[in-house]
Amino acid sequence: MPEYRVKPGYRHGVGKAYGPGDIVELTEEAAAGFLDKLERVEAQGEAQPVVDEPEVITFTLENPAEEEPEAPSVIPDKPAPKATMDTKTKTPRTRRKKAAPKATG
């Protein structure tokens, strides 16, 4: 009996029991209605499911001996930011609070 492989992205059978790459045996007449999701497997020994191989990416560091120095564990003391001064009055500037919106009636 001819063998058919389920195509990628499809399922076949009662309860969709067969998934992509699974092999099913069907007569040519029975398979004729399912050729959109099945492909015929030529009988050459034992059929193997089609599996996409993952892409392997390898890389090396240009200068593996030169590692980045670790960041210092203590942050150096920074001077506090200076307050802004009003140049006309020579007094520190303060933020004014926004006035509440006027009620219109």
N, C-alpha and C positions, 0 to 999 in steps of 0.2 A: 504494500500500500504506500502511496507517495507521502512524503513528509513535507510539512510546511512550517516556516518560522514566522512567529508573530513579529510584525514590523515595529520599530521604535515609535513610542507614543500611543500604541494601541493595546487593547486587551481582548481576549477571545474566550469563548466557551460559556458554559452555564455558570452564572454568578461571576463571570469575567475571571475565571480561574487561571487562565494563562496570560502571562505578561510579556513585555517586549523581550525577544530573544528565545522564548520558549518554543519547543518543537512539538507539533501535533501531527497525528496521522489522520488523513482524510482521503476519501476517494476524490477523484478529479471532479465528479459531479457535485459532491458536497462542498468542495472548496471553491467552486466556481462563483458562489454567491458572496464569498469573503475575500476575494483577491485584492480588495482595497486595503486590508489590514494583514494579509498573509502573503508570504513569498515562498515559492517552491525551493526546496533544498535538494540539491543533486546528491544522490547516494554515493558518497566516497568515504567509506569507513564510517566512523561515528561523527555525527554532526556536532559542531561546537556553536554555542550562541555567540552572536556578534556583540562584542564589548568594546566600547570606546576606551582607548588607553589614556590615562591622565597625562597632561603635559608636565614635564619635569623641568624646573628652572634651577640652574645652579649658578652660583656666583662666588667670587672670592674677594676679599678685601685687598685693596691695592698695596697697603703697607700694614700688614697684620701686626708687626712689631711695634708700630707707633700707635698706641692707644690714646684716646683722649684723656686728659687729666680729670680727676674727679673734682666736682665742684666743692668749694670750701664748705665745711659743715657749719661755720659761724658766719653770719652776715655782718659785715663791718658796720660800725655805727655810722649813721648818716645824720647830718645836722637837720634839725627840724626846719620845715619851710618857713620862710620869713613872712610875716603878715604884710599885707599890702597897705600902703599909706596913701592918704589923700594928699596930693602934692600942694594944694592950695592951703589947707588948714593944718597940715603936718600932724594929722591924727589918723589912727588906724581906721580903715574902712570896715564897716559892718554891713551885713546883708539886711536889707529892708524886707519886712514881711509884706506879702502881697495883700492888698486890701480885698475884703470879701466883695463879691459882686453885688451891685445894688439891686434891690428887689424892684421889679417893675410891676405896676399894678393897674 
